[in-house]
C-alpha cells in the first residue's frame, strides 16, 4: 500500500514540476519577445523577425470554381470573384450564363 501511495505522490510532484518549468519557459520567452514555438521563425522575406511582434496568418479565400481555400496573396480576383488559379478563372468565365446555360 505504501508503494502505491509513494507512486501517486511522485506522479503528482512530477506533474507539478513539469507545469512549473513550462510556466517559467513561457514567462522567459515572453520577456525576450519570442515564443517557444516561433524561435528562429522567419518572415516572408526570409529574414528573422526583429520587431518581436507576432506575424498574423495570411487570410484565406474560397475559390468560386472548385471551393478550395487558398491564401489571398496567391489568389486571382476577376470581376470581384476570387479563384485559386488563373485556369479556374478562365474556366468559370467561359461557362455559359443566363439563357445559354439551359
PyMOL commands that set and color helices and strands:
alter all, ss='L'
color gray80, all
select helices_A, chain A and resi 2-32+36-38+72-74+86-94+98-101
alter helices_A, ss='H'
color red, helices_A
select strands_A, chain A and resi 60-62+69-71+76-78+81-83
alter strands_A, ss='S'
color yellow, strands_A
deselect
rebuild
show_as cartoon
